[in-house]
Amino acid sequence: MNKYGSDLFKGAAQYYSKYRPMYPASLVRFLVDRCALSGGEQLLDLGCGTGQLTIRFSDWCHKIVGIDTEPEMIKEASRIHNELRFGNIEWFSGSLEYYRKNNDEKFKLVTIAKAFHWMDRAKVLEHLYDMVTVDGGVSIIDNYNPASKLTTWQITLNEVVKHWYGSERKAGNTIYDHPNESHEDILSNSSFHVEIHELPPYEITWTIETILGNLYSTSYGSKRFLGNKVEAFEHDLRSSLLAINNSGIFKEQVDLSVKLGIKELL
């Protein structure tokens, strides 16, 4: 994440915790069953954000560690966790490499949800291989499906965002550079045994408020990129979407994949 600077998600945490959609229960059930989590294991959530997915494994793990390089994300995750007063979770702001230098814990499961593309993926997998127990694994969770087609409202949303934010996807102090190699290929070239699982798609219901909040939670949609044009942008987006559906309610079908790297007994 270094090439993007330290401001990649600066100012996003308050929107992230409130507006990012939750993963379905089917994902949690699948990982609990596949990795045989029974309450005595440890889990690491890498790139945990504000911890919505992290916390949901509390019933199934003795201890959880959530790591994120953005201090604001960890601060917000800790705030939410303290309010819930539920689960044995340690929050760590910093890199995986730094955490590993100061901790020798082993984990049955590592989750990386929509964050792997920000990382030095091969290097991260090298570190994680030594941190995962035998029969444990790394779960790379993603919604990306290149074959999916955008709905009318999503096409309009993208057009409005492009008009106000520019045609290039900003990321921190530079432009986002999408990896050439797929997550599956990177995982296949690691020491882990690879499994690919397609979980059932699920539906998200959006309002204009949640669409805006979710946008502001992203690296490319930060409010700071708009400067003094926030009000004008929001008016344009609201008007454009209401012209499509005056109820202001929009549906999205979301695909869900899990790429598992299992550490087998040598």
N, C-alpha and C positions, 0 to 999 in steps of 0.2 A: 504494500500500500504506500510505500515511501514516495514513489514517483508522483503521486497525486498530492503530496503535502499533508499537513496536519489539519487542514480545514475541510476535509472531504465531506463530513457530515456535521460540520459546525452549525449549531442552531436548529438541528433537526430533531433532537431527542424528544421535545415536548409534543411534536406532531407524530413521531414514530410510535410512541407509547399509546397515543389516543386513536390514531387513524389507520395504522397498518392492519390489514385483515388478519384474523387468526387462522392458523392452520386447522384443518378438520380433525376430529377425534380419531378418525381412521388412521391418520399418520402416527399418532402416539401409540395406538393399539398395535399397529404393524411393527413398530420398532421395539416395543415392549415384548411382543411375542417372538420376533425373529432373534432378538439378542438375549432372550430369557432373563429379562430384568425382574427380580423377585423381591426387591427391597433392600438387599445387602450390597448392591454394586455402586460404583461411582461413575458419574457421567460428566463429560466436558462438553460445553456448548461454546464453540469457537466462532467469533463474530456474532455474539449473542444479542447485540443491539440493546433494547431496553428489557429484554428477558421474558417476553410473553410466552415463547415456546419453552424456554429454560424451566420456568416455574412449573409447567404442566407435567414434568417428569418427577416431581417431588414425591409422589406416592410410591414410585417404583425404584427409587435410588436412596442409598444411605447418605450419600453426599453428592452435590453437584457443584461444579465450578463453571462460572460464566466469564468469558474473556472477550474484551473488545478494546480496540486501540483508541476509541473516542471516549475521553473522560466524561463527557456530558451523557453519553449513553449509559455508562456504568453508574453514574450518579442517579439517573432516573430509574434504572433497574433496581438499585438498592432502595430507593424511596418506595417504589411499588412493593417490593418484597417486605420491607418493614411495615407497611400498612397491612399486608395480608397476614404477616406473622406465621408463615407456613413454609415448611421445607428447610432443609439444611443446605444453604447455598452460600458459596463464597464468590464474591464479585471481584474481578481483577481487571484493572485498566493498564493495557500494555500489550506487547507482542507475545506470541506463543514462545518464541525463543527465550525471551527474558523470563517468562514464567517457568520454563523448564530448567533454567539455570538455578533457580531458587527452590524448586520443588521436585520431588522424585516420585510423585503419586502415579498410580496406574489406574486406567479407566476401562470399563467394560464397553462403553459406547461413547463416541465423539460425534456430535451433531454439528453440521455446518449448513445453515439454512440461507440460501440466496446470498452467500457472502464469499464463496470460494473464488469467484472471478476477480476479487480484489487482492488476492493473496499470491505469493510466490508458491504456486500450487505444488510443484514437485518437492520443493524444500520443506513445505509444511507437512507433506505426507511422510517424508523421511523422519522428521521430528516425532510425528504421531505414531509411527510404527513402533518406536521404542516405548511409547507411553500407553499403548493399548495392550490389554491382557490377551493371552491366547484364547481364541474363539470369540474375542471381542471384535469391534470394528469401527470404521469411520463411515458415517452416513452423510452423503452430500444431497441435500434436498433442494429441489428446483421446480419452478412452475413453467419454465421456458419450453415452448413447443413450436419449432419453426414452421410446422404445417398448419397451425391454427390460423383462422381467419378473423380479422377484426370486425366488430359490429359497426354500425353507422355512427353510434355515439362515440365509440373509441377512435374512429377515424377523425371525427370532428375535434375531439379532445386533442389528438396529436397535432392537428393542423393549427389549432389555437396556441398550443404550447410552442410549436415551432416558430410561429409568428412573433411571439413575445420573448422567447428565450434564445432564438437563433437556431440555425439548422444543425450546428454541431452540438453534441451532447457534452456539456461541461461536467468536469469532475475535479473538485478541489481547485488546484491552481493550474490545471491544464485541461485537455480534452480526453474523454474516455476512449481507451484503446481496447476493443474487444479481443479476447484471446483467440489465437488462430487454432490451437488445439482444443478439442472438446474435453470436458471434465472426464468423460469415460476413457478417452485415450490417455490422459495424464494418470488416471487411476490404474489403468491396465499396465502402464510402464513402471508402476511402483511395486513394492514387495507384497502388497495386499492381493488377495484373491477377489475378483470382481463379480458382483451380482447386480443386475439391473432390474428394478421393479417399477412397473407402472401402476399407480394406485388409482382408484376411481376418481373421475373429475368431480368437482364440487362447485357450488354456485355462491357468488358474492353479490349482495345487494348494495348498490351505491346510491348516495345522495350527492348533491352538488357540494355540500359541506365536506363530506368524507372524501370525495374526489380531490378537492382542493387540499385538504389536510394530508392525504396520502402523497400528493405531489410534493408538498413542502417537506415531507419526511425523506425524500430521495436526495441522492447526491447531485443530480442534474436539475432538480426543481427547487432548490433553495431560494427562499424569499430574497436573499441578498443579491441574487443575480438580476432581480427586477428593479432594484433601487427604489425610486419614487413612483414606480408604475404599478405597484401592487393593486391598488384600487381599480385602475383602468383594466388591468388584466382580468381581475376577478369579474368585473362587469361584463367583459367580452365573453369569458368562458360561460358565465351563468346564462347570458342571453342566447348564446349559440346552442347550449345543451337544452334549454327550455324550448327552443324552436323545434327540436327533435321530439321531445316528450315533455309536455307541459306539467306533468306530475312531478318531475324532478327525481324520479326513481329509475334507476338503470341496473340491468342485470348483466353479470359476467360469468361465463362458464370457464372454470380454471382447471387446467391439467396439473397433475402432480406426479413427479418422478422421484425415486430414491435410488441413488447409485451407492451401493454398499461395497466397502473394502473390508474384507474379513481377514483377520490375522490367524492363519492356520498353524497347527503344530508342525514344526519342521521334522 
